[in-house]
């Protein structure tokens, strides 16, 4: 043992740092109550095949079950951090993509375009490359479209039957619009026939 | 008639975003009635491809033109949607049923998502990026009062006890005048919150995915970069 290691009187929070379970990281509580972190290899440096005496000591101090549990906990923590980083990255990419699309929609030719199908494709594109492709395609369509020439509108040449004569609606006598005459339908029915 | 309103003022980017959002709304609800409030200088005929109704008369050049617009809704029940939101689900068509007997309905702010929430005199708990409301007289009056109070808040004419309500943190936010009206005045209306998981109705991009449980997000709220 080195002089420094001899000062350690307790080990805690040990976990394996590799799948082969040949390395441990842990905290040492020293005689002066200071805490130091240490990485311990199973095999010592003094001779090939010789087990590092600290390895057995840490296992004795912490217990294999605790070291395994700490290892699982550590893996979960690392996975959470990784997922969080990935989610943050995805979110940032999503925000960049959204703002990029808005810039595309502000291009004069695209803003003025009435091609809703292509505009929808740009909106639904899930990466910048697709946005660029659809935007370029729409731009090409708009730029290659013939300019609108206003020509006098000619009436279509089709056989049209002569229009039917419109007849004025017949007025009903004696009944003002919206009013109902009350009649005795049994003895004195004066309704028009 | 029920409908949706968007507001775009000050920056053209907001108009672009409102058009984008309204188009996504029509993707999922083709018969939606949508009104846009925007400044006259931003008007172009193409807007009528997306919006059924575009109102430009007297719309103020103000960062909170939204508050001016809320009381001028043409609808019986209105869903106000921030321009930087995108509609992702067909449930948007049924949103008006959620209001029930409440006058106004919103989602709750998530403090972890970076918003300023707590201050000595209270907390800004309501997210005003999506607001569902009716057109009862007192609700419309509430919206009108919100705009009027915002005007004096912005101008600095309205002063308050800054030990309870820190000026620097609260003055820039329209949620502050909303909070005041709801908690300190008789203008308060019957407020409800969207049912759990409320986040699906206003899912801010910083929210944790588990906020929606397994339900689909209906309104996804981005953050707009103006420059």
Interface residues (C-beta under 8 A of the other chain):
Chain A: X87 X91 X94 X95 X98 X99 X101 X102 X105 X106 X111 X112 X114 X116 X119 X120 X123
Chain B: X12 X13 X16 X17 X19 X20 X23 X24 X27 X46 X49 X84 X86 X205 X206 X209 X222 X223 X224 X225
